[in-house]
């Protein structure tokens, strides 16, 4: 017999016995409305792969607290789910979770092999590698509600730039482009420091709603580092053009190359160099660093290249005419 029947019998017996134990003057209320009020994940495990110096791979386990993962409860649709995917490699076959229910309803989970139902305990690990049905029973034992619980896991590492070959034709007027060139009448430093060679610029909106424009270029062909100027602007104020930190004061300067293109895509400020290197700045252009996750296409043909930033992706064309669409996994 299904275990859920035992649970129901217990609740029904309780409804008979409790009044006699408590006495005639004590009232016991049993509720017929039922729902899940919260679903909280516990400590989860990730299984990740590491590559040794000799090229061999090994798998290791890393635990993390998933209690802050936002779980959405859709009562109308009968769904419980996470909108932000769990980290790549998360083990969904052994999930610890805690459910809270309205009016102390009994929470059960349906077996993956039959219609049997089992009471959910916060100490037991459950298999959520596939959508599972959670059924909650009212305290009167006569009503229940089903929820389908679905946990999603990221299938690829976040922050990885992935390229695919394309023949797509893009109207360049729709691309992200610098709003203005450098106005030499509005500088915070000497105009002789404004670059005139290999110029590249980009404009984006900050989280505060400001318009941020960044220009980079060379003052002379012998320069080893790009010189950068930036300006912040809003609807009421047009800021000065400010000279960024120079190479001699900054070990993470943006190196000069045959051609460099600034781009802003999916919140990433990038500098794509024709020598095949991509630099990222996480401080709005002050420092620039490379990352294994940000690479040019394997068969990138070098300069002259064009890069069109479309906000959610890049369109790259190299000197041989090959074209790629690139996006960053988030």
FINU-680927 format. One record per residue (C-alpha): residue number from 1; x, y, z; residue in one letter. Coordinates in nm, 4 decimals. Example, Ala and Ser with C-alpha at 12.3 -4.5 7.8 and 13.67 -1.06 7.14 Angstrom:
(atom 1; (1.2300; -0.4500; 0.7800); A)
(atom 2; (1.3670; -0.1060; 0.7140); S)
END
This chain:
(atom 1; (0.0000; 0.0000; 0.0000); X)
(atom 2; (0.1222; 0.3457; -0.0788); X)
(atom 3; (0.3036; 0.5218; 0.2000); X)
(atom 4; (0.0883; 0.8266; 0.1479); X)
(atom 5; (-0.2111; 0.6266; 0.2668); X)
(atom 6; (-0.0325; 0.5662; 0.5950); X)
(atom 7; (0.0267; 0.9379; 0.6305); X)
(atom 8; (-0.3360; 1.0136; 0.5642); X)
(atom 9; (-0.4476; 0.7504; 0.8158); X)
(atom 10; (-0.2226; 0.9034; 1.0788); X)
(atom 11; (-0.3743; 1.2443; 1.0195); X)
(atom 12; (-0.7285; 1.1056; 1.0343); X)
(atom 13; (-0.6595; 0.9135; 1.3549); X)
(atom 14; (-0.5122; 1.2261; 1.5059); X)
(atom 15; (-0.8312; 1.4163; 1.4237); X)
(atom 16; (-1.0260; 1.1574; 1.6306); X)
(atom 17; (-0.7883; 1.1094; 1.9227); X)
(atom 18; (-0.6682; 1.4621; 1.9927); X)
(atom 19; (-1.0029; 1.6047; 2.1072); X)
(atom 20; (-1.0464; 1.3227; 2.3649); X)
(atom 21; (-0.6931; 1.3792; 2.4969); X)
(atom 22; (-0.7261; 1.7535; 2.5207); X)
(atom 23; (-1.0658; 1.7527; 2.6838); X)
(atom 24; (-1.4059; 1.8863; 2.5897); X)
(atom 25; (-1.3063; 2.2499; 2.6410); X)
(atom 26; (-1.0171; 2.2429; 2.3916); X)
(atom 27; (-1.0862; 2.3025; 2.0225); X)
(atom 28; (-0.8587; 2.1616; 1.7486); X)
(atom 29; (-0.8776; 2.3282; 1.4060); X)
(atom 30; (-0.7984; 2.1350; 1.0897); X)
(atom 31; (-0.7340; 2.3335; 0.7719); X)
(atom 32; (-0.8312; 2.2391; 0.4198); X)
(atom 33; (-0.6264; 2.5064; 0.2367); X)
(atom 34; (-0.2746; 2.3991; 0.1533); X)
(atom 35; (0.0345; 2.5342; -0.0235); X)
(atom 36; (0.4132; 2.5499; -0.0170); X)
(atom 37; (0.5266; 2.8822; 0.1278); X)
(atom 38; (0.9037; 2.8435; 0.0832); X)
(atom 39; (1.1553; 2.6058; -0.0750); X)
(atom 40; (1.5164; 2.6418; 0.0398); X)
(atom 41; (1.8181; 2.4534; -0.0886); X)
(atom 42; (2.0873; 2.3361; 0.1516); X)
(atom 43; (2.4535; 2.2476; 0.0995); X)
(atom 44; (2.5140; 2.1110; -0.2511); X)
(atom 45; (2.8127; 1.9446; -0.4109); X)
(atom 46; (2.9870; 2.0277; -0.7373); X)
(atom 47; (3.2043; 1.7834; -0.9293); X)
(atom 48; (3.4658; 1.9656; -1.1327); X)
(atom 49; (3.7537; 1.8656; -1.3583); X)
(atom 50; (4.1099; 1.9867; -1.3120); X)
(atom 51; (4.3900; 1.9449; -1.5642); X)
(atom 52; (4.7381; 1.8684; -1.4289); X)
(atom 53; (5.0645; 1.9957; -1.5739); X)
(atom 54; (5.1111; 1.6682; -1.7606); X)
(atom 55; (4.7725; 1.7101; -1.9313); X)
(atom 56; (4.5882; 1.4457; -1.7283); X)
(atom 57; (4.2415; 1.5234; -1.5929); X)
(atom 58; (4.1080; 1.4529; -1.2460); X)
(atom 59; (3.7698; 1.5123; -1.0831); X)
(atom 60; (3.7284; 1.6750; -0.7454); X)
(atom 61; (3.4318; 1.7675; -0.5248); X)
(atom 62; (3.3547; 2.1157; -0.3987); X)
(atom 63; (3.0642; 2.1941; -0.1645); X)
(atom 64; (2.8774; 2.5228; -0.1456); X)
(atom 65; (2.5851; 2.6716; 0.0434); X)
(atom 66; (2.2898; 2.7102; -0.1934); X)
(atom 67; (2.0474; 2.8572; 0.0607); X)
(atom 68; (2.0670; 3.1993; -0.1074); X)
(atom 69; (1.9565; 3.0655; -0.4440); X)
(atom 70; (1.6216; 3.2273; -0.5205); X)
(atom 71; (1.3496; 2.9648; -0.5621); X)
(atom 72; (1.0269; 3.0785; -0.7257); X)
(atom 73; (0.6907; 2.9304; -0.6291); X)
(atom 74; (0.4206; 2.9554; -0.8947); X)
(atom 75; (0.1017; 2.8544; -0.7126); X)
(atom 76; (-0.1217; 2.9047; -1.0143); X)
(atom 77; (0.0951; 2.6933; -1.2431); X)
(atom 78; (0.1989; 2.4486; -0.9713); X)
(atom 79; (0.5729; 2.5022; -1.0259); X)
(atom 80; (0.8801; 2.5513; -0.8061); X)
(atom 81; (1.1973; 2.6475; -0.9917); X)
(atom 82; (1.5187; 2.8514; -0.9890); X)
(atom 83; (1.5492; 3.1262; -1.2498); X)
(atom 84; (1.9260; 3.1612; -1.2003); X)
(atom 85; (2.0961; 2.8357; -1.2907); X)
(atom 86; (2.3041; 2.6562; -1.0302); X)
(atom 87; (2.6812; 2.6466; -1.0906); X)
(atom 88; (2.8132; 2.4074; -1.3528); X)
(atom 89; (2.8858; 2.0605; -1.2178); X)
(atom 90; (2.6239; 2.0729; -0.9389); X)
(atom 91; (2.5119; 1.7251; -0.8318); X)
(atom 92; (2.1322; 1.7165; -0.8613); X)
(atom 93; (2.1032; 1.3533; -0.7582); X)
(atom 94; (2.1783; 1.4374; -0.3953); X)
(atom 95; (1.9928; 1.7566; -0.3025); X)
(atom 96; (1.9088; 1.8595; 0.0529); X)
(atom 97; (1.6195; 2.1028; 0.0810); X)
(atom 98; (1.3723; 2.2432; 0.3319); X)
(atom 99; (1.0061; 2.3104; 0.2579); X)
(atom 100; (0.7697; 2.5270; 0.4587); X)
(atom 101; (0.3976; 2.4806; 0.4121); X)
(atom 102; (0.0857; 2.6703; 0.5013); X)
(atom 103; (-0.1016; 2.5470; 0.8099); X)
(atom 104; (0.1627; 2.2777; 0.8741); X)
(atom 105; (0.0612; 2.0751; 0.5718); X)
(atom 106; (0.2448; 1.7473; 0.5147); X)
(atom 107; (0.4975; 1.7673; 0.2280); X)
(atom 108; (0.5670; 1.4528; 0.0272); X)
(atom 109; (0.7562; 1.3716; -0.2897); X)
(atom 110; (0.6495; 1.1276; -0.5591); X)
(atom 111; (0.8779; 0.8366; -0.6418); X)
(atom 112; (1.0579; 0.8383; -0.9758); X)
(atom 113; (0.9576; 0.4743; -1.0294); X)
(atom 114; (0.5977; 0.4586; -0.9109); X)
(atom 115; (0.3110; 0.6629; -0.7720); X)
(atom 116; (0.4318; 0.6131; -0.4141); X)
(atom 117; (0.4782; 0.9233; -0.2026); X)
(atom 118; (0.7384; 0.9763; 0.0675); X)
(atom 119; (0.7517; 1.2387; 0.3402); X)
(atom 120; (1.0207; 1.5018; 0.2804); X)
(atom 121; (1.2846; 1.5458; 0.5489); X)
(atom 122; (1.5379; 1.8296; 0.5616); X)
(atom 123; (1.8074; 1.5729; 0.6454); X)
(atom 124; (1.7502; 1.3440; 0.3473); X)
(atom 125; (1.9058; 1.3968; 0.0045); X)
(atom 126; (1.6668; 1.3846; -0.2890); X)
(atom 127; (1.7177; 1.3228; -0.6586); X)
(atom 128; (1.6239; 1.6316; -0.8613); X)
(atom 129; (1.8127; 1.5328; -1.1759); X)
(atom 130; (1.4692; 1.5324; -1.3391); X)
(atom 131; (1.1511; 1.7284; -1.2545); X)
(atom 132; (0.9872; 1.5867; -0.9413); X)
(atom 133; (0.6324; 1.6080; -0.8125); X)
(atom 134; (0.5888; 1.7404; -0.4599); X)
(atom 135; (0.2448; 1.6869; -0.3070); X)
(atom 136; (0.1323; 1.8657; 0.0094); X)
(atom 137; (-0.1646; 1.7388; 0.2149); X)
(atom 138; (-0.3925; 1.9528; 0.4276); X)
(atom 139; (-0.4260; 1.8786; 0.7984); X)
(atom 140; (-0.7826; 1.7579; 0.7504); X)
(atom 141; (-0.6416; 1.4811; 0.5304); X)
(atom 142; (-0.8882; 1.5502; 0.2506); X)
(atom 143; (-0.7146; 1.8061; 0.0310); X)
(atom 144; (-0.3823; 1.8201; -0.1501); X)
(atom 145; (-0.1894; 2.0234; -0.4054); X)
(atom 146; (0.0848; 1.9215; -0.6486); X)
(atom 147; (0.3943; 2.1189; -0.7472); X)
(atom 148; (0.6495; 2.0257; -1.0122); X)
(atom 149; (0.9972; 2.1059; -0.8825); X)
(atom 150; (1.2600; 2.1730; -1.1493); X)
(atom 151; (1.6218; 2.2605; -1.0735); X)
(atom 152; (1.8375; 2.3935; -1.3565); X)
(atom 153; (2.2173; 2.3794; -1.3700); X)
(atom 154; (2.4427; 2.5875; -1.5895); X)
(atom 155; (2.5649; 2.3728; -1.8784); X)
(atom 156; (2.8677; 2.5843; -1.9558); X)
(atom 157; (3.1010; 2.7923; -1.7482); X)
(atom 158; (2.9999; 3.1546; -1.6984); X)
(atom 159; (3.2070; 3.4274; -1.8566); X)
(atom 160; (3.3311; 3.2225; -2.1536); X)
(atom 161; (3.3422; 3.3932; -2.4932); X)
(atom 162; (3.2247; 3.1482; -2.7573); X)
(atom 163; (3.2544; 3.2055; -3.1318); X)
(atom 164; (3.0558; 3.0563; -3.4183); X)
(atom 165; (3.1216; 3.1126; -3.7896); X)
(atom 166; (2.8587; 3.3226; -3.9612); X)
(atom 167; (2.7839; 3.4994; -4.2884); X)
(atom 168; (2.5436; 3.7381; -4.1216); X)
(atom 169; (2.5222; 4.0894; -4.2589); X)
(atom 170; (2.4751; 4.3586; -3.9950); X)
(atom 171; (2.3697; 4.7190; -4.0338); X)
(atom 172; (2.6596; 4.8902; -3.8593); X)
(atom 173; (2.4339; 5.1805; -3.7633); X)
(atom 174; (2.2728; 4.9485; -3.5055); X)
(atom 175; (2.6063; 4.8752; -3.3389); X)
(atom 176; (2.7375; 5.0224; -3.0156); X)
(atom 177; (2.9614; 5.3130; -3.1176); X)
(atom 178; (3.1368; 5.5913; -2.9291); X)
(atom 179; (2.8981; 5.8791; -2.8668); X)
(atom 180; (3.1562; 6.1527; -2.9249); X)
(atom 181; (3.5200; 6.2013; -3.0108); X)
(atom 182; (3.7555; 6.3617; -2.7596); X)
(atom 183; (3.6835; 6.7336; -2.7237); X)
(atom 184; (4.0246; 6.8930; -2.6704); X)
(atom 185; (3.8594; 7.2041; -2.5258); X)
(atom 186; (3.7287; 6.9997; -2.2331); X)
(atom 187; (4.0320; 6.8147; -2.0992); X)
(atom 188; (4.1578; 6.7674; -1.7451); X)
(atom 189; (4.5176; 6.7377; -1.8698); X)
(atom 190; (4.7584; 6.8472; -2.1407); X)
(atom 191; (4.6183; 6.8221; -2.4948); X)
(atom 192; (4.9540; 6.6828; -2.6119); X)
(atom 193; (4.8584; 6.3590; -2.4367); X)
(atom 194; (4.5556; 6.3031; -2.6606); X)
(atom 195; (4.6261; 6.0114; -2.8998); X)
(atom 196; (4.5919; 6.0597; -3.2726); X)
(atom 197; (4.6862; 5.7141; -3.4078); X)
(atom 198; (4.5012; 5.3780; -3.4029); X)
(atom 199; (4.2002; 5.5367; -3.2379); X)
(atom 200; (3.9202; 5.3209; -3.1025); X)
(atom 201; (3.6272; 5.4167; -2.8818); X)
(atom 202; (3.3167; 5.2786; -2.7168); X)
(atom 203; (3.0192; 5.4152; -2.5220); X)
(atom 204; (2.7887; 5.2344; -2.2799); X)
(atom 205; (2.5373; 5.3105; -2.0062); X)
(atom 206; (2.6481; 5.2589; -1.6456); X)
(atom 207; (2.4206; 5.1068; -1.3808); X)
(atom 208; (2.3698; 5.4582; -1.2469); X)
(atom 209; (2.2348; 5.5696; -1.5848); X)
(atom 210; (2.5455; 5.7665; -1.6858); X)
(atom 211; (2.6839; 5.7655; -2.0374); X)
(atom 212; (3.0437; 5.6404; -2.0225); X)
(atom 213; (3.2650; 5.6991; -2.3262); X)
(atom 214; (3.6172; 5.5581; -2.3506); X)
(atom 215; (3.8736; 5.6297; -2.6195); X)
(atom 216; (4.2113; 5.4613; -2.6691); X)
(atom 217; (4.4923; 5.5217; -2.9141); X)
(atom 218; (4.8602; 5.5892; -2.9684); X)
(atom 219; (5.0424; 5.9198; -2.9466); X)
(atom 220; (5.3306; 5.7800; -3.1550); X)
(atom 221; (5.3953; 5.4613; -3.3500); X)
(atom 222; (5.6674; 5.3688; -3.1001); X)
(atom 223; (5.4283; 5.3663; -2.8034); X)
(atom 224; (5.4187; 5.0381; -2.6126); X)
(atom 225; (5.0887; 5.1129; -2.4401); X)
(atom 226; (4.7580; 5.2617; -2.5433); X)
(atom 227; (4.6656; 5.6015; -2.4010); X)
(atom 228; (4.3081; 5.6150; -2.2717); X)
(atom 229; (4.0714; 5.9021; -2.2054); X)
(atom 230; (3.7218; 5.8733; -2.0599); X)
(atom 231; (3.4200; 6.0944; -2.0029); X)
(atom 232; (3.1060; 6.0589; -1.7911); X)
(atom 233; (2.7912; 6.2368; -1.9047); X)
(atom 234; (2.4298; 6.2557; -1.7960); X)
(atom 235; (2.1295; 6.4603; -1.9035); X)
(atom 236; (2.2332; 6.7568; -1.6881); X)
(atom 237; (2.6116; 6.7530; -1.6904); X)
(atom 238; (2.8750; 6.6879; -1.9526); X)
(atom 239; (3.1927; 6.5922; -1.7713); X)
(atom 240; (3.5505; 6.6663; -1.8677); X)
(atom 241; (3.7645; 6.4233; -2.0622); X)
(atom 242; (3.9885; 6.2568; -1.8047); X)
(atom 243; (4.3269; 6.0985; -1.8775); X)
(atom 244; (4.3475; 5.7413; -1.7447); X)
(atom 245; (4.6474; 5.5947; -1.5585); X)
(atom 246; (4.9594; 5.5718; -1.7752); X)
(atom 247; (5.1798; 5.2667; -1.8331); X)
(atom 248; (5.4621; 5.3742; -1.6042); X)
(atom 249; (5.2187; 5.3827; -1.3084); X)
(atom 250; (5.0115; 5.0789; -1.4016); X)
(atom 251; (5.1458; 4.7238; -1.4496); X)
(atom 252; (4.8155; 4.6235; -1.6104); X)
(atom 253; (4.8139; 4.8799; -1.8898); X)
(atom 254; (4.6561; 4.8109; -2.2298); X)
(atom 255; (4.9419; 4.7101; -2.4643); X)
(atom 256; (4.9753; 4.8674; -2.8070); X)
(atom 257; (4.9220; 4.6470; -3.1101); X)
(atom 258; (4.8866; 4.6707; -3.4858); X)
(atom 259; (4.5150; 4.7202; -3.4274); X)
(atom 260; (4.3030; 4.7249; -3.1118); X)
(atom 261; (3.9250; 4.7593; -3.0963); X)
(atom 262; (3.7284; 4.8481; -2.7833); X)
(atom 263; (3.3932; 4.6753; -2.7389); X)
(atom 264; (3.1248; 4.6523; -2.4736); X)
(atom 265; (2.9167; 4.3345; -2.4700); X)
(atom 266; (2.6918; 4.1825; -2.2018); X)
(atom 267; (2.8466; 4.4020; -1.9348); X)
(atom 268; (3.2043; 4.3190; -2.0371); X)
(atom 269; (3.4461; 4.5937; -2.1410); X)
(atom 270; (3.6879; 4.4315; -2.3852); X)
(atom 271; (3.9835; 4.5300; -2.5989); X)
(atom 272; (4.0337; 4.2942; -2.8929); X)
(atom 273; (4.3827; 4.3047; -3.0392); X)
(atom 274; (4.4732; 4.2044; -3.3929); X)
(atom 275; (4.7617; 4.0002; -3.2504); X)
(atom 276; (4.4974; 3.7569; -3.1219); X)
(atom 277; (4.4754; 3.8720; -2.7606); X)
(atom 278; (4.1644; 3.9860; -2.5759); X)
(atom 279; (4.1931; 4.2064; -2.2684); X)
(atom 280; (3.9160; 4.2773; -2.0193); X)
(atom 281; (3.8800; 4.5718; -1.7843); X)
(atom 282; (3.6659; 4.5353; -1.4731); X)
(atom 283; (3.7296; 4.8894; -1.3509); X)
(atom 284; (3.6040; 5.0860; -1.6526); X)
(atom 285; (3.9344; 5.1049; -1.8339); X)
(atom 286; (4.1950; 5.1528; -1.5608); X)
(atom 287; (4.3473; 4.8034; -1.5652); X)
(atom 288; (4.3423; 4.5374; -1.8374); X)
(atom 289; (4.3971; 4.1650; -1.7964); X)
(atom 290; (4.3745; 3.8536; -2.0116); X)
(atom 291; (4.1674; 3.5468; -1.9266); X)
(atom 292; (4.1597; 3.1877; -2.0485); X)
(atom 293; (3.7841; 3.2360; -2.0895); X)
(atom 294; (3.8257; 3.5215; -2.3362); X)
(atom 295; (3.9999; 3.4071; -2.6527); X)
(atom 296; (3.9888; 3.4893; -3.0218); X)
(atom 297; (3.8611; 3.2187; -3.2607); X)
(atom 298; (4.1150; 2.9399; -3.3211); X)
(atom 299; (4.1577; 3.0286; -3.6886); X)
(atom 300; (4.1521; 3.4062; -3.6458); X)
(atom 301; (4.3396; 3.5623; -3.9382); X)
(atom 302; (4.4588; 3.8879; -3.7830); X)
(atom 303; (4.4410; 4.2464; -3.9074); X)
(atom 304; (4.2782; 4.4357; -4.0529); X)
(atom 305; (3.9738; 4.3392; -3.8485); X)
(atom 306; (3.6361; 4.4900; -3.7765); X)
(atom 307; (3.4422; 4.4372; -3.4560); X)
(atom 308; (3.0768; 4.5313; -3.4281); X)
(atom 309; (2.9278; 4.5321; -3.0770); X)
(atom 310; (2.5548; 4.4599; -3.0763); X)
(atom 311; (2.5094; 4.4721; -2.6994); X)
(atom 312; (2.4431; 4.1011; -2.6511); X)
(atom 313; (2.7082; 3.9735; -2.8919); X)
(atom 314; (3.0017; 4.0676; -3.1129); X)
(atom 315; (3.0410; 4.0358; -3.4874); X)
(atom 316; (3.4069; 3.9879; -3.5782); X)
(atom 317; (3.5607; 3.9924; -3.9248); X)
(atom 318; (3.9335; 3.9239; -3.9683); X)
(atom 319; (4.1790; 4.0265; -4.2384); X)
(atom 320; (4.0995; 3.7211; -4.4515); X)
(atom 321; (3.7268; 3.7945; -4.4561); X)
(atom 322; (3.6230; 3.5201; -4.2116); X)
(atom 323; (3.3377; 3.6267; -3.9901); X)
(atom 324; (3.2267; 3.5100; -3.6450); X)
(atom 325; (2.9457; 3.5849; -3.4012); X)
(atom 326; (3.0614; 3.5826; -3.0417); X)
(atom 327; (2.8680; 3.5866; -2.7123); X)
(atom 328; (2.9648; 3.5492; -2.3489); X)
(atom 329; (2.7904; 3.2887; -2.1345); X)
(atom 330; (2.6345; 3.4524; -1.8313); X)
END
